Amino acid sequence: MGERNGRPLYQRDRRMTDAVPTPVAPISKPSTRRTRVKLRRINSDFSKPYPPDGDAKRWWDRLKAALGTTSSNFVNATLVQIQNASRMPSGGISETSVNAVLAFIEAAEPKNEIEAALAIQMACTHAVAMAILSRAGGAYGGDRHVALMASAAARLLKAFAAQVETIRRLRNGGTQVIRVERIEVSDTAQAVIGNINLQRQGV
């Protein structure tokens, strides 16, 4: 083997052949199971949530943590809002939909009631948009009805994107942009930096 700059050539070749791309880290998964509720129907408009495993205190504490709050009133109000937004087309309240919305909110990891409110809006907007898209896909009511459903879904999806951006800005702050410009001035010229207010002089 020859040498170059006092170093064997085979070392250089070995580094080149051994180079491999850095593996991409896998997507993280939730470390614990999502908080769930069971529903006991009270009437056509409301169902009472209760813990699936019977441990009411631990379940309530988990709901508070999932919603980023210490207020039981906020949890109660949120569960009512979620039920209202999780109705099936026939008018009934879907336990599956309620738990899906709760999982969505918990995945957002709200730190306070404001972030929780945004997460609730995001989850409910998503649920309603998917429901409208499913109705549009069925082509019920003719072309005009499908066009109306598609337009409504598009507005909801746009609102969802705005909500995602809002919570991102709330957590990370606004983005500041600094623009740097290069100005060249010749030897015989003069440059003025700043705001110039030119007023026409009267004759």
PLY file of the C-alpha trace (Angstrom):
ply
format ascii 1.0
element vertex 203
property float x
property float y
property float z
element edge 202
property int vertex1
property int vertex2
end_header
0.00 0.00 0.00
1.25 3.48 -0.77
1.19 6.51 1.50
0.03 10.06 1.01
0.90 12.86 3.45
2.28 10.28 5.85
-1.05 8.36 6.01
-1.81 4.97 4.41
-4.21 5.23 1.49
-6.34 2.32 2.68
-7.53 4.37 5.68
-8.99 7.01 3.41
-10.66 4.42 1.20
-12.10 2.66 4.24
-13.75 5.86 5.48
-15.33 6.43 2.10
-16.78 2.92 1.83
-17.98 2.76 5.44
-19.94 6.03 5.22
-23.66 5.32 5.55
-26.61 7.72 5.86
-27.71 8.61 9.36
-30.82 6.57 10.20
-34.01 8.57 10.63
-35.45 8.42 14.15
-38.78 6.56 14.28
-41.97 8.48 15.00
-42.55 8.60 18.73
-45.59 6.82 20.06
-47.63 7.74 23.14
-46.05 6.20 26.23
-49.38 5.69 27.98
-52.88 4.81 26.91
-55.18 7.68 26.09
-57.81 8.78 28.58
-61.20 7.31 27.70
-64.79 7.67 28.88
-67.85 5.48 28.94
-71.22 7.08 28.31
-74.52 6.36 30.06
-77.43 7.84 28.15
-79.57 10.27 30.16
-81.77 11.55 27.34
-81.54 12.15 23.60
-79.38 15.23 24.10
-77.00 14.19 26.86
-75.08 11.19 28.15
-73.28 11.04 31.49
-69.59 10.13 31.17
-68.08 7.74 33.71
-64.72 5.96 34.11
-64.26 2.71 32.15
-62.38 1.02 35.01
-64.45 2.37 37.92
-61.61 4.42 39.48
-63.37 7.79 39.41
-60.73 9.91 41.18
-57.80 8.71 39.10
-59.88 8.99 35.92
-60.90 12.57 36.73
-57.28 13.53 37.45
-56.27 12.06 34.10
-58.97 14.09 32.35
-57.67 17.26 33.99
-54.13 16.47 32.91
-55.26 15.66 29.36
-57.01 19.04 29.13
-54.19 20.99 30.79
-56.40 22.31 33.58
-56.98 22.09 37.31
-60.64 23.15 36.99
-63.37 20.52 37.29
-65.82 23.00 35.76
-63.64 23.25 32.66
-63.59 19.45 32.35
-67.37 19.25 32.72
-67.95 21.96 30.13
-65.47 20.33 27.74
-67.18 16.94 27.96
-70.52 18.55 27.11
-68.96 20.41 24.15
-67.35 17.23 22.88
-70.65 15.35 23.08
-72.43 18.07 21.13
-69.77 17.90 18.41
-69.71 14.09 18.30
-73.28 13.34 17.32
-73.95 10.72 14.70
-75.99 11.68 11.58
-79.06 10.11 13.19
-78.69 12.43 16.20
-77.23 10.01 18.73
-74.01 10.60 20.64
-71.17 8.35 19.55
-68.93 7.07 22.35
-66.28 6.25 19.77
-66.30 9.81 18.45
-66.10 11.27 21.97
-63.06 9.17 22.78
-61.48 10.01 19.42
-61.84 13.73 20.16
-60.37 13.20 23.63
-57.40 11.36 22.12
-56.88 14.22 19.66
-56.88 16.79 22.46
-54.56 14.72 24.66
-52.12 14.31 21.75
-51.90 18.11 21.48
-50.68 18.19 25.11
-52.34 21.49 26.09
-50.55 23.34 28.89
-53.51 25.49 29.94
-57.16 26.18 29.20
-56.41 28.42 26.20
-54.38 25.74 24.46
-57.02 23.18 25.41
-59.74 25.36 23.85
-57.76 25.52 20.60
-57.20 21.76 20.68
-60.94 21.21 21.23
-61.75 23.46 18.27
-59.23 21.61 16.12
-60.62 18.21 17.06
-64.25 19.23 16.54
-63.46 21.01 13.25
-61.72 17.90 12.00
-64.60 15.65 13.05
-67.23 17.83 11.35
-65.12 18.20 8.18
-64.78 14.41 7.90
-68.51 13.95 8.44
-69.31 16.43 5.67
-66.80 14.83 3.31
-68.37 11.43 3.91
-71.78 12.85 2.97
-70.34 14.53 -0.11
-68.75 11.25 -1.17
-72.14 9.56 -1.07
-73.46 12.03 -3.67
-76.71 12.50 -1.77
-79.00 15.18 -3.19
-77.43 15.57 -6.61
-74.53 17.61 -7.94
-75.59 20.88 -6.30
-75.72 19.26 -2.88
-72.30 17.66 -3.38
-70.83 21.01 -4.40
-72.23 22.67 -1.27
-70.85 19.89 0.95
-67.44 20.09 -0.71
-67.34 23.87 -0.27
-68.27 23.60 3.41
-65.62 20.92 3.96
-62.99 23.07 2.25
-63.78 26.01 4.55
-63.58 23.75 7.60
-60.23 22.31 6.52
-58.92 25.83 5.95
-60.09 26.77 9.44
-58.35 23.67 10.81
-55.06 24.72 9.21
-55.45 28.21 10.71
-56.08 26.67 14.14
-52.91 24.57 13.86
-50.92 27.68 12.96
-52.51 29.61 15.85
-51.50 27.06 18.46
-48.00 26.90 16.94
-47.62 30.66 17.24
-49.05 30.64 20.74
-46.37 28.19 21.83
-43.40 29.36 19.78
-44.11 33.06 19.27
-44.23 34.97 15.99
-41.55 34.70 13.34
-39.30 37.71 12.83
-37.72 38.32 9.44
-34.59 40.47 9.10
-33.83 41.73 5.59
-30.29 42.78 4.74
-29.76 44.95 1.66
-26.51 45.96 0.05
-26.15 49.56 -1.14
-23.21 50.70 -3.24
-22.28 54.39 -3.37
-19.74 55.74 -5.85
-16.85 57.95 -4.74
-18.48 61.19 -5.97
-21.99 60.47 -4.66
-23.61 61.00 -1.27
-25.92 58.62 0.51
-28.61 59.39 3.07
-30.00 56.61 5.26
-33.38 57.17 6.90
-36.82 58.52 6.08
-36.75 61.47 3.72
-39.70 63.83 3.64
-39.61 66.02 0.54
-41.94 69.03 0.55
-42.42 71.12 -2.54
-41.56 74.75 -1.87
-44.07 77.31 -3.06
-42.98 80.02 -5.50
0 1
1 2
2 3
3 4
4 5
5 6
6 7
7 8
8 9
9 10
10 11
11 12
12 13
13 14
14 15
15 16
16 17
17 18
18 19
19 20
20 21
21 22
22 23
23 24
24 25
25 26
26 27
27 28
28 29
29 30
30 31
31 32
32 33
33 34
34 35
35 36
36 37
37 38
38 39
39 40
40 41
41 42
42 43
43 44
44 45
45 46
46 47
47 48
48 49
49 50
50 51
51 52
52 53
53 54
54 55
55 56
56 57
57 58
58 59
59 60
60 61
61 62
62 63
63 64
64 65
65 66
66 67
67 68
68 69
69 70
70 71
71 72
72 73
73 74
74 75
75 76
76 77
77 78
78 79
79 80
80 81
81 82
82 83
83 84
84 85
85 86
86 87
87 88
88 89
89 90
90 91
91 92
92 93
93 94
94 95
95 96
96 97
97 98
98 99
99 100
100 101
101 102
102 103
103 104
104 105
105 106
106 107
107 108
108 109
109 110
110 111
111 112
112 113
113 114
114 115
115 116
116 117
117 118
118 119
119 120
120 121
121 122
122 123
123 124
124 125
125 126
126 127
127 128
128 129
129 130
130 131
131 132
132 133
133 134
134 135
135 136
136 137
137 138
138 139
139 140
140 141
141 142
142 143
143 144
144 145
145 146
146 147
147 148
148 149
149 150
150 151
151 152
152 153
153 154
154 155
155 156
156 157
157 158
158 159
159 160
160 161
161 162
162 163
163 164
164 165
165 166
166 167
167 168
168 169
169 170
170 171
171 172
172 173
173 174
174 175
175 176
176 177
177 178
178 179
179 180
180 181
181 182
182 183
183 184
184 185
185 186
186 187
187 188
188 189
189 190
190 191
191 192
192 193
193 194
194 195
195 196
196 197
197 198
198 199
199 200
200 201
201 202
